[in-house]
């Protein structure tokens, strides 16, 4: 009888001081005020942010993204399903959830896909996770310590 061993390899990013040119971030958030605030914080770090207010708007985008930031409870659908779809299609390389979803089963399902940051922890906590996932140290502009690295579903090869 043959035993089958499946190896999952996550490439941990090398920490750098500045984002690579044109690192695209997809931000899917249906609260316009929060979306603007999070986008501003990410752009302050030199990241290129495309905001989508809904699942439909995110699905309509055709360019690939280095990372998707997803709210879980969106008006027109489920952010976890959206993240899984974009990761599976190669339209997003990594994902993180930024949410207020409080139900344990929703949180558990989301954590199987990507890290989860609670909105109550603030946008700066999200920024720390995003920079860590992209392999960047936080700049002096953010005033945040770098993330130590986060486990995440990763579509990079090699």
Phi, psi and omega per residue, in radians:
X1 nan 2.271 -3.127
X2 -1.607 2.335 3.048
X3 -1.636 2.325 -3.138
X4 -1.812 2.227 3.125
X5 -2.007 2.066 3.106
X6 -1.667 2.193 3.119
X7 -1.806 2.261 3.053
X8 -1.954 2.120 -3.089
X9 -1.948 2.114 3.034
X10 -1.814 2.183 3.061
X11 -1.495 1.977 3.103
X12 -1.373 2.304 -3.097
X13 -1.211 2.634 3.040
X14 -1.431 2.309 -3.107
X15 -1.261 2.284 3.081
X16 -2.236 2.874 -3.115
X17 -1.416 -0.536 -3.065
X18 -2.291 2.615 3.097
X19 -1.120 2.620 3.031
X20 -1.192 2.687 3.107
X21 -1.065 2.344 3.053
X22 1.157 0.600 2.995
X23 -1.297 1.948 -3.054
X24 -1.584 2.290 3.096
X25 -2.043 2.272 3.010
X26 -1.691 2.185 3.119
X27 -2.002 1.950 -3.140
X28 -1.893 1.807 -3.062
X29 -2.559 2.239 -3.085
X30 -1.608 -0.074 3.048
X31 -1.612 1.884 -3.029
X32 -1.016 -0.702 -3.120
X33 -1.163 -0.814 3.115
X34 -1.129 -0.694 3.127
X35 -1.037 -0.802 3.123
X36 -1.080 -0.740 -3.112
X37 -1.141 -0.791 3.138
X38 -1.151 -0.758 3.126
X39 -1.040 -0.726 3.141
X40 -1.081 -0.755 -3.139
X41 -1.137 -0.734 3.126
X42 -1.174 -0.724 3.132
X43 -1.148 -0.591 3.108
X44 -1.007 -0.477 3.121
X45 -1.568 0.122 3.079
X46 1.533 0.216 -3.141
X47 -1.565 2.542 3.098
X48 -1.573 2.008 -3.022
X49 -1.928 2.257 2.979
X50 -1.982 2.116 -3.113
X51 -1.723 2.429 3.071
X52 -2.265 2.223 -3.091
X53 -1.472 -0.012 -3.059
X54 -2.757 2.937 3.053
X55 -1.073 -0.780 -3.113
X56 -1.056 -0.761 3.136
X57 -1.129 -0.696 3.123
X58 -1.148 -0.736 3.140
X59 -1.148 -0.491 -3.115
X60 -1.296 -0.319 3.135
X61 -1.282 2.450 -3.063
X62 -1.911 -0.266 -3.099
X63 -1.401 2.664 3.103
X64 -1.387 2.698 -3.133
X65 -2.199 2.484 3.071
X66 -1.187 -0.604 -3.073
X67 -2.700 2.459 3.030
X68 -1.947 2.332 3.049
X69 -1.874 2.036 -2.988
X70 -2.097 2.305 2.863
X71 -1.338 2.559 -3.140
X72 -1.458 -0.801 -3.097
X73 -1.633 1.617 3.125
X74 -1.800 2.654 -3.075
X75 -1.032 -0.545 -3.079
X76 -1.969 0.265 3.116
X77 2.899 -2.964 -3.045
X78 -1.803 2.104 -3.124
X79 -1.127 -0.504 3.111
X80 -1.192 -0.808 3.095
X81 -1.077 -0.712 3.110
X82 -1.072 -0.822 3.128
X83 -1.036 -0.807 3.125
X84 -1.036 -0.752 -3.133
X85 -1.099 -0.834 -3.109
X86 -1.183 -0.626 3.061
X87 -1.143 -0.810 -3.121
X88 -1.108 -0.590 3.138
X89 -1.445 -0.094 -3.120
X90 1.329 0.258 3.138
X91 -1.484 -0.265 2.994
X92 -2.382 2.381 -3.133
X93 -1.475 -0.649 -3.124
X94 -2.417 2.904 3.123
X95 -2.536 2.732 2.989
X96 -2.570 2.528 3.102
X97 -1.799 2.412 3.076
X98 -2.192 1.828 -2.867
X99 -2.610 2.882 2.964
X100 -1.934 0.116 -3.105
X101 -0.973 2.104 -3.036
X102 -1.771 -0.325 -3.095
X103 -1.212 2.326 -3.058
X104 -1.022 -0.765 -3.098
X105 -1.148 -0.587 3.092
X106 -1.200 -0.784 3.111
X107 -1.044 -0.763 -3.120
X108 -1.096 -0.776 3.131
X109 -1.102 -0.733 3.133
X110 -1.141 -0.740 -3.108
X111 -1.131 -0.390 3.061
X112 -1.246 -0.326 -3.108
X113 -1.731 -0.751 -3.012
X114 -2.862 2.926 3.053
X115 -1.069 2.662 3.119
X116 -2.118 2.226 3.046
X117 -2.003 2.238 3.124
X118 -1.336 2.416 3.100
X119 -1.042 -0.548 3.123
X120 -1.126 -0.335 3.075
X121 -1.389 -0.260 3.049
X122 1.639 2.810 -3.129
X123 -1.158 -0.499 3.124
X124 -1.175 -0.614 3.065
X125 -1.148 -0.696 3.067
X126 -1.068 -0.789 3.142
X127 -1.012 -0.736 3.131
X128 -1.027 -0.782 3.139
X129 -1.156 -0.786 3.141
X130 -1.034 -0.854 -3.134
X131 -1.094 -0.697 3.096
X132 -1.098 -0.728 -3.139
X133 -1.168 -0.554 3.115
X134 -1.497 -0.119 3.105
X135 1.443 0.529 -3.133
X136 -1.980 2.549 2.952
X137 -1.409 2.587 3.087
X138 -1.167 2.439 3.120
X139 -1.379 2.961 3.088
X140 -1.194 -0.342 3.109
X141 -1.160 -0.592 -3.061
X142 -1.449 -0.482 -3.103
X143 1.210 0.410 -3.078
X144 -2.013 2.546 3.002
X145 -1.311 2.617 3.141
X146 -1.172 2.600 3.067
X147 -1.254 2.539 -3.116
X148 -1.358 -0.042 -3.085
X149 1.939 2.432 -3.071
X150 -2.204 2.403 3.039
X151 -1.200 2.415 -3.131
X152 -2.780 2.725 2.996
X153 -1.154 2.297 -2.978
X154 -2.340 2.235 -3.112
X155 -1.781 0.180 3.091
X156 -1.278 2.579 3.067
X157 -1.949 2.755 3.036
X158 1.760 nan nan
